[in-house]
């Protein structure tokens, strides 16, 4: 697997990931987790088929709902 040296995710991309997970899975992530989710949307197309990963959606994202709207 090749190493990723640097990358970035915009606030807008993180908010879209927040909304997408909330809408599709009914899971309200913390905003911090949303940055990881947005990064995965960029990373996954570069990974070999069958690659697995785990994202820990810890915390209570319901406290961030007003910020995300």
C-alpha positions, 0 to 999 in steps of 0.5 A: 500500500502506498503512503499518503503524505498529505491531504486535506478536506474542506469544511464543506466536504465534511458537512456533506459527509455529516449530512450523507451519513445522517440521511443514509444510515441514521447515524449522526456523527460528530463533526470531527468524524465527518472529516474522516468520512469525507477523506475516505470518499477521496481515499477509497477510489485509490485503494485495491478492491477488497480493502477494508477499513474501520471508522469509529463514530464516537461521541454524540453528533446530535450536539452538532446538528445545529452547526451542520444545518 
